[in-house]
Amino acid sequence: MHLAGIGVGGMVAQVAVLDHPAVFSALTLVGTRAVAPGPVDGDLPDHDGAAMGRLFARPMPDWADREAVAEFAAAGAEVLGNDPAAARAAAARIWDRTPGTAPAVQMANQLGMVFSRLDCAPRWRERLSEIAVPTLVVHGRRDPFFPVGNGEALAREVPGARLLVLDDAGTAIPAAAVDEVAEAMLGDRER
């Protein structure tokens, strides 16, 4: 099974492969790092302070208003170097498929409340050399959330990992790069 994770999902994917190595045949890590949320290791670049200030200073939308939620996502995408139109469309799809319009439910689905449940211990970075499946690390060069140095560190620390840097990407894989990333993933599966 090929496991892929983006952002915090990439952190979860690293731990899953480390804890259950026989289950997975390949790993793709996108826009992530090898340490959990919180203080970053001194050799890794931290979040871009200016971008994070802009991202978290925005007022929350009315979570019961589909258009306000979509606009909130689009504005956040722009801060993160992503396509605002794609983020607006994704937020609208998430809003539409969320069961019920209760603001708390919509907010949880939109923001991915995984941070509130993420267990940051024990550390796993020191175990990355144990990963024995073909690994592809994909990272946007313009990612202000987990700057590209985080992906570079992952690629160095996972034996045999390949690094694919998307020059025109922020935190998301842009539509123009989907085929390139899929081809790289398939190539890793066949190694």
N, C-alpha and C positions, 0 to 999 in steps of 0.2 A: 504494500500500500504506500502510495506517495503522499506524504503529509506536507501541507503548505500552510504558512501562517503569516499574517501581515500585522505589523505594530505589536500590540500586546499579544495577539494571536501567535506571532512569531516567537515570543518568549515561551508561551505555553507549548508550542511545537518543539522547541529545543528540549524542554524538560521531558516531554512525552517520549521523544526519541532516546534520550539518555536513560530514562527509567524503564522503557520497554523496547529495547533495541531489536528484538526478533520480530516485532510486529511491522516495522516499516522498511521499505525498500529504497526510498529516496526522500529527500527533505528539501523544501524550498522556503527560504526565509526572506521576507520582503519588508523593508523599512523598519527594522527592529534593532535591538541591541541585546547584549549578553548579560545584562543586569536588570533587575526588576525596577519598577518605578521607585523613585526616591533618590537619595544622593548617588551620583554617578561616580564610577571609578575615575581616578585622577588622569588616566591615560586616554579616556574617552571624551569626545566632545559632548557637552550637555545641550539641552534645548536652547535655541536662539532666544535670548531674553526679550528682545524687542518684539519678535513674532508672538511669543507666548503672552506678553503684556497685551498686545492687540487682541489676541484670540480670547483671553479670559476676561478682558475688560468689557466685552460686549454684553449688553443686557440679554437675559433669556427671553425667548419669544413666548407668545401665548401658545402653549403646547396643544391647545384644543383647536388652533387655527392652522389648517394645512398649509396655506400659502405663507404664513409667517414662519412656520417651521422650515419650509423649503428655502425661503430667503435667508434664514439664519444659517442653514447648511451651506448655501452658496457663498455667503460672506466669509464663513470659516474656511471654506476651500480656497478662497482667494488668498487668505493669510498664509495658508499652508502650501501655497504654490501649486494647487490643483485646479482642475477645470470647474469653475463655478456652475456652468450649465449642467455638467454631469452630476455634480453634487446635489444640485436642486432637484434633478430628475430622480436620483436615488432616494433622497429624503422623501419625496412625494410617494414613491413606491413603498417605502417602509411605512409611511403614515397610512397608506391605503390598506396594507396587509396586516397592520397591527389590530388585534381584536379589541375593539372599543376605542372611544375617543377621550377617555379619562386622561387629563394632562399628565399625571404621574406615570401612567403606562406609556404614553407617547414619548415622554422624556427619556424613560429607561431604554426604550427601543432605539431611539435616535442617538443617544449618547453612548450606548453600549456600556452599561454600568458594571462591566467586568472589573474596573479598577477597584470598586468597593469590595470585591470578593477575591482579589488576587493575593495569594499567599506568597510573600516575597522571601520566604526562608524554606529550606536552606539555599544558599547561593549555588548556582550551577556553572558559572563561567569557568571555574577551575577544572571542570569536568569535560569541557568541549572537545578535548583531544580524544575522548572516548567515542565520539560519533564516528561510526564506521560505514554509514550509508552515503551514496553520492549526494552531495549537498550543493545547492545553488543559492547564492546570496544575491538578492536584487535590491538595489538601493537608488533612490532619486538623488541626483547631485544637489538639488535645491531643497532638500528636506530640512526644514527648520526644527522639526519636532525631535527626530533622531538624526542629527547630521551624518553625512556620508561616512565619516570616520568610524562610526559604529559598525556599519556594514563591512568596511575594510578590516576592522579588528576581528569580526566574526569569520571572514574569509581566511584570515591568517591563522586563526586558532582552531578551526575545524579542519582536520587533515583532508587534503585534496579538494577542498571547497573551491568552487568557481565563483568569481564576483562579476556580476553584470551591473554596471552603473548606467542608469538612464539619465543622460545629460539634461533633458528638458522636463524632468519629473520632480515633484515635491514628495508628499507622503503617499500619494496614490499612483497606481500604474495608469498612465494616460492611455486612452483608446488607441492612439497611434503606435503604442509599444506592446499591445497585447499579443500580437503574433510573434514578435521577437521573444517575449518572455515565455510564451507557450512552447516555442521551438526549443528554447534553452532548457525548459523543464523536461520536455520529452527526451532531449539529448542526455540529460542527467539520469533519467530513469533507465536509459539503455547502457550507461557506463558500467 
